[in-house]
Amino acid sequence: MILVDTTFLIDLQRSARNEHYQAALLWLQQHEAVEIVLPAIVLGEFAEGFENVDHPVVQHYRRAHRIIDMDKKVAMIYSRISRDLRRRGQSIGANDTWIAATALSLDAPLLTNNISHFERVEGLEVIGYAQD
């Protein structure tokens, strides 16, 4: 199981029409057996890019992947991460903090193209998918 951030879904969507965004698709093809899991906030951020949340692409991701809701455990982890990052002057923004908290709550890695951003979160395993 691996959680993905919103950039992964956006890059995956872009891969269909732009050869510069093939890294997400290639990663997915090379790791077919891995379960891709979406934090609820990732689904919300992704759906924001469409005029209608019932758009077929949004519905595809809702059906194809397990969605992890924010619960009490995630909230407590969020508070710890947010406080720690703020003390260090390294905030990553509320939504990304929720995404990191969701990954930590499941003890699962986070797949992103924004490695340096998420590596600020102590204890979070961050995996990149960008092509070299």
C-alpha positions, 0 to 999 in steps of 0.5 A: 500500500502506498498513499499518493499526493495530488501532484501524482493524480494530476501528473497521471491525468496529464500523461494522457495528453502531454509526453512531459508528464509520463513519470507518474504513468511509468511509475504506475506501470512499473508497480502494478501490484502496489495498492494506491490509496488516496487520502480524502484531501487528495481526492478533494484537491484533485476534484477541485480541478473539474467543473463537476465532481461527477466528472468521469475522471473524478468518479474513476479515481473514487471507484478505483482506489480506497479513500482514507478519511480523516479521523481522530488518529489522523487529527492528532498526528496532524497537530503534532506535525503542524506544531513541529513544522511551525516551530522549525519554520518549515510549514508545508501548508495545511492540506499537505500536513493532512496528507502527511498525517494520513500516511503516518496514521497508516504507517504507509509511504507517500508517493510524490513529485515534491520530495523535499517538501514532504521530507520535512515531516519527521518519520514520513517515508517519502518516495519520488516518481520523477524521471531522472 
